[in-house]
Amino acid sequence: MWHLNEFNLSHKSHTVVRLAVHLPQQQPIVYQDGQEAQAIERAALRKTTLTSWFELNKNDPSAHNISYSDIPQYYVFDKSTTNWKK
């Protein structure tokens, strides 16, 4: 095993996944001055981890019994497609 200053470098820990929490149609928007309208249009089309979780529950019966906080244990959030995948 590799050690640096007496600390084990191969120690593994749990992965932390940030899950969005927001009210319906009130997800955060980041924009530059003068581009407010485009940012609002993009936000209306963009899915967050929360909105994708609701969509997953609509389409996948096996996800019905998995709470939002536990979903990363069973699915991976694909940022390119903004969908949860097994």
C-alpha positions as CSV (number, residue, x, y, z in Angstrom):
1,M,0.0,0.0,0.0
2,W,1.1,3.5,-0.7
3,H,1.6,5.9,2.2
4,L,2.4,9.6,2.4
5,N,3.3,11.0,5.8
6,E,1.8,7.9,7.5
7,F,-1.6,8.3,5.8
8,N,-3.0,5.5,3.6
9,L,-3.6,6.8,0.1
10,S,-5.8,4.0,-1.0
11,H,-8.6,4.7,1.6
12,K,-11.9,5.0,-0.1
13,S,-14.9,6.9,1.0
14,H,-18.5,7.4,-0.1
15,T,-19.2,9.5,-3.1
16,V,-21.2,12.7,-2.5
17,V,-23.8,13.6,-5.1
18,R,-25.3,17.1,-5.0
19,L,-29.1,16.9,-5.5
20,A,-31.0,20.0,-6.5
21,V,-33.9,21.0,-4.3
22,H,-36.2,23.8,-5.6
23,L,-39.8,24.7,-5.9
24,P,-41.6,23.9,-9.2
25,Q,-40.4,26.2,-12.0
26,Q,-38.1,28.0,-9.6
27,Q,-34.7,26.4,-10.3
28,P,-31.7,28.7,-10.0
29,I,-30.6,30.6,-13.1
30,V,-27.2,32.0,-13.8
31,Y,-26.8,34.7,-16.5
32,Q,-24.7,37.5,-17.7
33,D,-26.0,41.1,-18.0
34,G,-28.1,41.6,-21.1
35,Q,-28.8,37.8,-21.5
36,E,-31.6,37.4,-19.1
37,A,-34.2,36.4,-21.7
38,Q,-31.9,33.7,-23.2
39,A,-31.2,32.4,-19.7
40,I,-34.9,32.1,-18.9
41,E,-35.5,30.2,-22.1
42,R,-32.6,27.8,-21.4
43,A,-33.8,27.2,-17.8
44,A,-37.3,26.3,-19.0
45,L,-35.8,23.5,-21.1
46,R,-33.1,22.3,-18.7
47,K,-33.8,19.5,-16.3
48,T,-32.3,19.3,-12.8
49,T,-31.6,16.2,-10.8
50,L,-35.0,16.8,-9.1
51,T,-37.1,17.3,-12.2
52,S,-35.4,14.3,-13.8
53,W,-36.2,12.2,-10.7
54,F,-39.9,13.0,-11.1
55,E,-39.7,12.1,-14.7
56,L,-37.9,8.8,-13.8
57,N,-40.7,8.0,-11.4
58,K,-43.3,8.6,-14.1
59,N,-41.5,6.3,-16.6
60,D,-39.8,3.6,-14.5
61,P,-42.0,1.5,-12.1
62,S,-38.9,0.1,-10.4
63,A,-38.0,3.7,-9.2
64,H,-41.3,4.2,-7.4
65,N,-40.0,3.0,-4.0
66,I,-36.7,4.9,-4.1
67,S,-36.6,8.2,-2.3
68,Y,-34.9,11.2,-3.9
69,S,-32.0,11.1,-1.4
70,D,-31.4,7.4,-2.1
71,I,-31.6,7.6,-5.9
72,P,-27.8,8.0,-6.4
73,Q,-27.3,4.5,-4.9
74,Y,-29.3,2.9,-7.7
75,Y,-29.0,5.3,-10.6
76,V,-26.3,7.6,-12.1
77,F,-27.2,11.1,-13.2
78,D,-25.9,11.7,-16.8
79,K,-25.2,15.4,-17.1
80,S,-25.1,15.3,-20.9
81,T,-28.6,14.0,-21.2
82,T,-29.8,15.2,-17.8
83,N,-31.4,11.8,-17.1
84,W,-31.0,9.2,-14.4
85,K,-29.6,5.9,-15.8
86,K,-29.2,2.5,-14.2
